[in-house]
Amino acid sequence: MSFEIPDHLLEIRKRVQDFIESRVYPVESQLEERGGAEAQAVMKDLMEEAKREGLWALGHPKEIGGQGLPFLDYVYVNEVVGRSEYATVALGTHSLQDSIMLKEFASDEWRERYLAPLVAGEIFPSFAMTEPDVASSDPTQLRTRAVLEDGHWVIDGHKWFTSGADRAAYTTVMCRTEDDAPDHDAFSMIVVPTDSPGYRIVRDVRVMGHYGGHCEVRYEGVRVPESHLLGPRGAGFRIAQRRLGPGRIFHCMRWLGQAQRAYDLLCERANERVAFGKPLGEHQQIQKFVFDSACEIQSARMLTLHAAQKIDQGEEARVEIGLIKVMGAQMLHNVIDRAIQVQGARGVTEDTPLEGMYRRARFARIYDGPDEVHVMTTARRILRAYQVGDGWDFGLR
């Protein structure tokens, strides 16, 4: 595999990067006030500009209203999208996983009602798995339940970190529906409109001092038609894997975009700031920051593109995804941390995007599975390969 950006993607990457740097960067401070009317108006304008410039929903399949970039091509573009947290919504990429999930698993009725406006950015999705009362790194412990009564699912439970629930048209809820099945066949995904009676947002959870739409939600006898089930009963975990595998690739590529932005700020500051009679970049410790960050970014990039290639070839790539999820999150944290250190006091103020990036980077080591779980499951898969005599060669033999 060549790790160079394919020639046919150079133009679209450049157009996306220009859009982010010229349109999104200047209004990031306004967008920080996520729930405010001004922020919503600014984002709506960005979304309309992206549509006019042909940059909207690049990775969505054409048959559902997107521009149909193939998976691996979109991976390269997503690296640039990641330079700003707000670019995913501004460019319509935020709904990719949910729209594909609806396309593949939802009933005809549900697809006809919600898929087109979802891809168009007219409505927003949300996804509910994590629960405050159980260790959700072991999802077989989830307690939210749904019982089928008279053609309706009746859902009772307690979720949190349901990101975007405060503005979403619906939430896809992972809940137990089967009592007599093995744990991994006992859970289903059910689509719940957020205006359903009994769907109650308790609060927007304050995360590291900021509100960001990470909602705590209670389901109190919520009733939805049986047709709101995604896929067959008990298939929740299998559908989740279809969602999470490519999704983790997208996360890691966006982290690379964030890391590159932080690295730019690190190196620019190292060249322009003078301390003890010479630029910071002439001090050995700062040179080590530059060197270590370059190594980590490039290593994470190679691992991520290798995992993306495996996914593109139809493999599950669970080992490769486990490696990049852990290393990518750690790389992101390390690079941003060094950039803040080189910026000094300026790095923890709103004068740079680094303080917000740093908060979100810490969260990256938890969502979509904490580091510890990925380390455990990845190591077990490799060791099992040795137990049966296959070994693990990382594609090098």
MORA-V691522 format. One line per field, one symbol per residue. phi: phi as a letter, one per 20 degrees, with the letter a starting at -180 (. if undefined). Layout:
BEGIN
phi->???
END
This chain:
BEGIN
phi->.eeffggfdffffffffffffedegfdffffgegeffffffffgffffffffemdelfefgffdoedmfggfffgfffgfgffcgefffgdmefegffffffgecffgffffecffffffmeccebcccfcfecfffdffegdfccdeclmceddcrbcblefnffcefbcedebfcceddggfdddcdcecgfefgnecffaeffdlncebneeecdddmfdcggfffemfgmegffffffefgfffffgffffffffffffgffffffeeedblnbggfeefffffgfffffffffffffffffffffffeneflffffgffffffffgggfffgffffffmggfddffcefffffgfffffedflofgffffffffffffffffenembdlmed
END
